[in-house]
Amino acid sequence: MNPNDADLLSDMADAMAHSGQSEDAIGLIEKAMRLKSVLSDQYLWHLGGAYFNLRRYDEAVRTVRSMAEPYGRAPAPGGLLCAYGELDEARQPCPEGAGGAPNFSVERWGAVQPDRHDADVEHFWTG
């Protein structure tokens, strides 16, 4: 009912990214970001996830790193670890992985991935 609700657009884009529509999700998140004068990290987290799904790892890392509090959301270190894991030049643990969220568990986060397609869940695990 409100096509200019930036928060709703961001959430819808995240759902699209988890449903295999990451390219469309990026456009929707970018629209949401234009509509919102003060962005929360949620927008950047959703955008970084869509980039990761599309294997645009440099953009995923840059986006998540630009969050004001990348460790304020428990999965953010997981997203960084996954993206770093896919970058050829970064086959060693990333600095954000160890100390930023000591209670983060790849196994726990991977078990609750809401991705619709098994290949996307496998992509997360591979990263």
N, C-alpha and C positions, 0 to 999 in steps of 0.2 A: 504494500500500500504506500510505501515511501521509497521510491527508487533512488533517492539521494541520501539514504541513511548509510553513512560511511562504515559504521561498525557492522551493520548487516551485510553490506557488500563484501567486506573483508572476510566475514565468517562464511558467506556463500562461496567466495573464491577458494577458501581453504577446503570446503567440502568438495568443490570441483576438482581441486588438485588431488585430493584423496580418491577421486573417482576416475582418474586417468585423463583429466582435461586441464593439465597444468598450463598449457599455452594460453587458453582462454582465461584461466585463473589469474595469470599475470596481468592481463589487460584490465580485469575487474579490480584487482588490488591497486593497480596504478590509478584507476578512476577514484577509488575510495581515498587514496592518499591525496589526490588533488582536492577532494571535497573537505577533507579534515584539516583544520588549521594547526592543530597540535596532535602529532601522531603518538600513539602508544606503541610499545614494542611489538604488540600483537600483529600489526600490519607488516612489520619487517620480518617477523617470524614466519608468517604465512607466505610472504614473497620469497624468502630464503628456501622454504620447503618446496615451493613450486619450481624454483631454479634447480634445486637438487634433483627433483623428479625428472627434469629435462636433461640432467647430466651437465648442467652449466655450473660446474663446481666453483670456479673462481667467483662467479656472481653470487652463489649461495654463501660462500665464506665471507665475502665482502659485505653482503647484506646483513648476515647475522652479527658480524663484528660491529656493525654500525648501530646496533641496538644500544639504548642507554644502559640497560642492565641485562646483558645476555645471560646472566645466571639467575635472573629473577624467575625465569620459566625453566622448570626442571629439564625439559628435553633439549634446550638450546645447546648444551655441551654435546649431546648426542648428535645433533644436526651438524655441529662443527666437526666432530670426529668422523662422521660419515663422509662429509664433503672432503675433509683433509685426506681421508683414506682413499679417496678416488683420484686425488691429485698426484700425478707422477712424481713431482718434486718433493712430496711430503709423505714419505713412507715411514716416518718416525712419529711417535706420539706428539700431538699438537699441545702447545703449552696450556690451552684452555681446558684440556681434558681432565687433568689430574686434580688440580686444586680447586677449580671453580665450583664444582657441585659434588662434594664427596659422597653423597648418597645416591648419585645417579647410577643406574644399572642398565646397560645395553640390553640385557636379557629381559628385564622387566618392561622397558620401554618398547622393545621389539614385539613382545607378546601382546601389546595393546594397540599396535599400529592399526589405524582405522582404514587403511587402504583397501579399496575394492578389488584390486587386481593382485593376484599372488606375485606377479613379476615385480610389482612395486615394493612389496614387502621384502622380497628376495634382494632387491636393489639396496634397501636399507641395511639388511643383514650383511651383504657383501661389503658395503662401505664400512 
